[in-house]
């Protein structure tokens, strides 16, 4: 059985002035890690109202479970420095894996919106976040409209949804679309597992 990743209370989280990060400890077996949440991450996703020590620590305390979940995913994925540091940035998530194409990265504005939708997706997925991967791409449809395509997949299923630029900018119905996407993944998974089940034990011709 894999060793659990724990987040001890001591030493407490602290502000690393020279690195503009909040650091907090993690332990896996005999190995200790230093997790570093950047101020950019805390401001973009967790409500820090400025690049100051009080705001960074406030945001950390309010969102500690989610930040720990992100750190846990990075440790499980082996994304750890030689000094056993785990860096949490605006591109780091609790999902098993997240990829953004170069086309998505071309626009800082829409890249930021894609990251925010990814963070919303994590909340929708709940306990399944660690077994789900996400991938973003920028494409054009037959009419030349720019679309941002989000693909999510797990060990069996794969589904996608496309957002226009206006849809990505609007919070209206966004969360509902993510819930439908998650429902589609579950349905696709169940369908494929049922097919596998029905395909076993059948008599040979």
Secondary structure as UniProt FT lines:
FT   STRAND          5..6
FT   STRAND          14..16
FT   HELIX           17..19
FT   STRAND          21..28
FT   TURN            29..30
FT   STRAND          31..38
FT   HELIX           39..45
FT   HELIX           53..62
FT   HELIX           64..76
FT   TURN            77..78
FT   TURN            82..83
FT   STRAND          85..88
FT   TURN            90..91
FT   STRAND          97..100
FT   HELIX           102..105
FT   HELIX           108..125
FT   HELIX           126..131
FT   STRAND          133..140
FT   TURN            142..143
FT   STRAND          146..153
FT   STRAND          158..164
FT   HELIX           165..169
FT   TURN            172..173
FT   HELIX           174..199
FT   TURN            200..201
//
